[in-house]
Every structure is written in structure tokens, then in C-alpha cells.
Amino acid sequence: MAQKVARNYRFVKPCNVIPAVHTIMSLNGHTPYLRWKYPNITKDGYFWAYPYNESKINETLKDLGWRTASDNKSPWRFDCEIDSLKNYLFKRLVGATEKDDLFSKNIRAGSISREEALSRLEEGDVNTEIVERVLNKVGMKLSELDIVERRVS
């Protein structure tokens, strides 16, 4: 991603740089910057107290009668068609989806092995029919979106 930013001067504008600096300084909820900016707020992370356990989460959802969408491989965030559009754009521009990022975090946290993550990468595949359905609602075609992506690259 850094290479794409470096190759495209349009990313480096004051309207982009200032929020980016704030975001980078806020990535960890315990940074000196955040303690200075929000001295009366203490951040607690839910997953520090309750470690992420995907199998238990899926088991609980199944017990509650949760059903997944038939046209989406991932059981996560299938309720929002816009999520498929976002993941399509991320995959095209950055080379990874939100699900890929989740796998990466879980590998580093020791929740899953690299081999398990690699075997599950298809869960991050984006169904382009969903993306086309979303674009159709706003009067766009997938080919128009791909033209924009090529201009940014």
C-alpha cells in the first residue's frame, strides 16, 4: 500500500495527511498522544479481557439460529452489501480484504496457524454479483469502477 501512496501524489494532500497522522498516532489506544488529547478517558479493550475465540462465537451464533447468506462465502459481515463493495475495492487497490486482515491478526495473536489461515483465504473472496447489484442501485457498472481503479494505480 505504501508503494501505491508513493506513486500517487493525490493521496498526499492536507485533507488526507492530517487525518492520516491522527489515525497513525491513535492506532494503539494507549499512546501518549491519546492520553494527552483525551486525559479523562481510559480505554479498555474487550479482547484483552475476553480472548477472541472464533469457534465459540460460531457455535453460539448457530445455537441462536443465525443463518448466513447463500451468496457470500464468509459468515462475517454478509448482512451488508456495501461490505462486499468495500472488500472488492480493498482487494483491487491493496490486495487484501478485511477477512484477510482478520486472519493476519489472528495468526499474530496465536489464535490460528498460518496454514489454517491460508486454507481459509477463499472466505475473503468477494462475490462480484453482489458488487454489481450494489453498483446497479447507484447507476454504475463494474467496468466503470475498474476504470477508476486503473487511474489510481
C-alpha positions in Angstrom: 0.0 0.0 0.0 2.8 2.4 0.8 4.1 2.0 -2.8 0.7 2.9 -4.2 0.6 6.0 -2.0 4.1 7.0 -3.0 3.3 6.6 -6.7 0.1 8.7 -6.5 0.5 12.3 -5.4 -3.3 12.6 -5.0 -3.1 10.8 -1.7 -0.7 13.4 -0.3 -3.0 16.4 0.3 -3.6 18.3 3.5 -7.1 16.9 3.6 -5.6 13.3 3.6 -2.4 13.8 5.5 -3.8 15.4 8.7 -6.4 12.6 9.3 -3.7 10.0 8.4 -1.3 11.4 11.0 -4.1 11.4 13.6 -5.0 7.9 12.7 -1.4 6.6 12.9 -1.0 8.3 16.3 -4.2 6.7 17.5 -3.7 3.2 16.3 -2.9 1.9 19.8 -5.4 3.1 22.4 -2.6 3.6 24.9 -0.4 6.0 23.0 0.9 9.2 24.7 -0.9 11.2 22.0 -4.3 9.8 23.0 -3.5 10.2 26.8 -2.7 13.8 26.1 -5.6 14.5 23.8 -8.2 12.7 26.0 -6.8 12.8 29.5 -10.2 11.8 31.2 -10.8 8.7 29.0 -9.5 5.3 29.8 -9.5 2.7 27.0 -10.2 -0.9 27.8 -10.1 -3.5 25.1 -12.8 -6.2 25.2 -10.5 -8.8 23.7 -7.8 -8.2 26.3 -10.3 -9.5 28.9 -12.0 -12.0 26.7 -9.7 -13.5 24.1 -11.1 -14.0 20.6 -12.5 -17.5 20.1 -14.0 -17.9 16.6 -15.2 -21.4 17.1 -17.1 -20.5 20.3 -18.6 -17.4 18.5 -19.7 -19.5 15.6 -21.1 -22.2 18.0 -23.1 -19.5 19.9 -24.4 -18.0 16.7 -25.5 -21.4 15.5 -27.3 -22.1 18.8 -29.1 -18.7 18.3 -30.3 -19.8 14.9 -28.0 -17.4 12.9 -28.1 -18.1 9.2 -25.5 -17.0 6.7 -26.2 -15.6 3.2 -26.3 -18.1 0.4 -24.3 -15.8 -2.0 -21.4 -15.0 0.4 -18.6 -17.4 1.4 -17.8 -15.5 4.6 -20.0 -15.8 7.7 -18.8 -12.4 8.7 -20.5 -9.1 7.7 -22.6 -10.7 5.0 -25.6 -8.6 6.2 -24.3 -5.6 4.3 -24.0 -5.5 0.6 -21.8 -2.4 0.9 -19.3 -4.5 2.7 -18.8 -6.6 -0.4 -18.2 -3.4 -2.4 -15.7 -2.2 0.2 -13.9 -5.6 0.1 -13.8 -5.6 -3.7 -12.2 -2.2 -3.7 -9.7 -3.2 -0.9 -8.8 -6.4 -2.9 -8.3 -4.4 -6.1 -6.3 -1.5 -4.5 -4.5 -3.1 -1.6 -4.5 -6.8 -2.5 -6.3 -8.0 0.6 -9.8 -7.9 2.2 -11.0 -7.3 5.7 -11.1 -11.0 6.3 -7.5 -11.4 5.2 -6.6 -8.8 7.7 -8.5 -10.6 10.4 -6.6 -13.8 9.6 -3.3 -12.0 9.8 -4.2 -10.5 13.2 -5.3 -14.0 14.5 -2.0 -15.5 13.3 0.0 -12.9 15.2 -2.2 -13.4 18.3 -1.7 -17.1 18.1 -5.4 -17.9 17.6 -4.9 -19.7 14.4 -2.0 -21.1 12.4 -0.7 -19.7 9.2 -1.7 -23.0 7.5 -5.3 -22.6 8.7 -5.5 -19.0 7.5 -4.1 -20.0 4.1 -6.7 -22.8 3.8 -9.5 -20.3 4.6 -8.5 -17.5 2.3 -11.4 -18.2 0.0 -13.7 -16.9 2.7 -12.4 -13.5 1.8 -13.3 -13.9 -1.9 -15.7 -11.2 -3.0 -18.8 -12.2 -4.9 -18.8 -9.8 -7.8 -22.6 -10.4 -8.4 -23.2 -8.7 -5.0 -20.8 -5.8 -6.0 -22.7 -5.5 -9.4 -26.0 -5.4 -7.6 -24.8 -2.6 -5.3 -23.4 -0.6 -8.2 -26.6 -1.1 -10.2 -28.5 0.6 -7.4 -26.4 3.7 -7.9 -26.4 3.5 -11.7 -22.8 2.3 -12.1 -21.3 -0.7 -13.8 -18.4 -2.8 -12.6 -16.4 -1.8 -15.7 -16.7 1.9 -14.6 -15.4 1.1 -11.2 -12.4 -0.8 -12.7 -11.6 2.2 -14.8 -11.3 4.4 -11.7 -9.1 1.8 -10.0 -6.7 1.8 -13.0 -6.4 5.6 -12.9 -5.5 5.5 -9.2 -2.8 2.8 -9.6 
